[in-house]
Amino acid sequence: MNIKTVIFSTTALTFVGILGIGLEDVWSDDDDGIKMRSRGVAPVTDPLYKEECGSCHFAYPPGLLPAASWQRIMAGLDDHFGDNAELDTQAGLQISKYLTAYAADASGYRRSRAIISSLRYSRTLPLRITEIPYFRHEHREIPRRIINLPDVGSLSQCNACHQRAEKGSFRESEIWIKGIGRWDD
């Protein structure tokens, strides 16, 4: 490596650090040469999905569930986990198209790929992110006292603990729980 390469690499890493971008946000090549993010999931980018679904709950990034799960969820909006979340036909089609296009099984993000991999031997199609084996593994050490905090309420409230969940980042180092502080297991 020559001096110009060293200076460029050091400058690039410094720039990444100044912007507050973790290394998980930097593109990298996987073993097959396919561009993938090293961690995280794609953030929500569809304004209609953010508006319609995000008005009632955290707008989950599509890369947290496989396409078949999103299709089943969208087909059952008349009883969406106990609530009627029906949409007009056009909005429903647009949101369904977005969710399936960016679902975990269509994603190049490593966390999405880990989610799909964890479902490999599953006999059921998850309708809740909290039902995914990968999710359960990652949250296995969280005590009930944390889950029952008023500002948390359940493990489905990603953004109650993951401060950058809206940006698709679920790094443990970014967990901050109101009333508890930084999470460190």
Stockholm file with secondary structure:
# STOCKHOLM 1.0

chainA/1-185         MNIKTVIFSTTALTFVGILGIGLEDVWSDDDDGIKMRSRGVAPVTDPLYKEECGSCHFAYPPGLLPAASWQRIMAGLDDHFGDNAELDTQAGLQISKYLTAYAADASGYRRSRAIISSLRYSRTLPLRITEIPYFRHEHREIPRRIINLPDVGSLSQCNACHQRAEKGSFRESEIWIKGIGRWDD
#=GR chainA/1-185 SS CCHHHHHHHHHHHHHHHHHTCCGGGSEEECTTSCEEESSSCCCCCCHHHHHHHHTTSCCCCGGGSCHHHHHHHHHTGGGBTTBCCCCCHHHHHHHHHHHHHTSGGGCCCHHHHHHHHHTTTCSSCCSSGGGSHHHHHHTTTCCHHHHTSTTTCSTTCHHHHBTTGGGTCCCGGGBEETTTEECCC
#=GC SS_cons         CCHHHHHHHHHHHHHHHHHTCCGGGSEEECTTSCEEESSSCCCCCCHHHHHHHHTTSCCCCGGGSCHHHHHHHHHTGGGBTTBCCCCCHHHHHHHHHHHHHTSGGGCCCHHHHHHHHHTTTCSSCCSSGGGSHHHHHHTTTCCHHHHTSTTTCSTTCHHHHBTTGGGTCCCGGGBEETTTEECCC
//
